[in-house]
Amino acid sequence: MKIHLLTGPPFGKKLWEDCAKRLSQLGYQIEIISLFERTGSLEEELKFMHENIQSEDVCLSHGLANPVLMQFSSQSPAQLIAFSNGPIDSLDIVTRSFVRLPSFLQKIYLHPKIAHRYLHSSLGLRRLVVNPYVMERDTVVALCSGLQDATTRSHYIKGIKHIMNLEKGFQSQAANHLAIWGDEDLLYPSKVASKLQNKIPNLKRIDIPGGKFLHPIERPWAIADVLHNEIQKL
């Protein structure tokens, strides 16, 4: 069994690095999948997942990776499908506003000279953590490393548009479903997790008390230990 940790734009593999280290210590084989870094094609990303994720594996997604994992799990089985804070049936207002911008403004917005400054500010990622000092500039740059490459920025734009247009219905082939949710998230609050429970009757929800949107950065061991405990029950 392998655990696949999925992240979506604009976050790269750093989002899951500390969680992956903890899961590795617990004896699991880990793969971090950073969606839309390699390609801007949803079809290619799903193909990659189909080729690399086996029916006995476990998947945990966060942010804009959630709708992609939903799409994947409707076509292929996995032992456990788990979601962390992110969109279920609609994107947050910030991302929706970004999608509506003209293409040239999207490229300007994601340029590191603009994006890193914004995300490092109190209007950006600092609002999405409990401790704003966690989002110091080096962390922001590493967390959003894909923004430093023009091709990846283009992939992100295409990827977000694909995610915006994904079907909202959800029928998963996985037998087990889990939500590990930061319960003080501003972008995707607990009511979003409640909607997910309505979509998936057999879903088990475990909240991370006081966790905000970026609780995989602030509480990686808490998430890893919850996932480990649930895997042991399968």
Protein Blocks (a to p, Z undefined) as FASTA:
>chain_A
ZZddddddfbdfklmmmmmmmmmmnopacddddehklpccfklmmmmmmmmmcfkbccdd
ehjllmmmmmmmmmpccfbdcddeddfkbccfklmmmmmpcfklmmmmmpmklmmmmmmm
mklmmmmcfblmlmgfklmmmmmmmmmpmklmmmmmmmmmmmmmpcfbdcdfbfbdcddd
dfkbfklgfklmmmmmmmmmmbccdddehiafklmmmmmmmmmmmmmmmmmmZZ
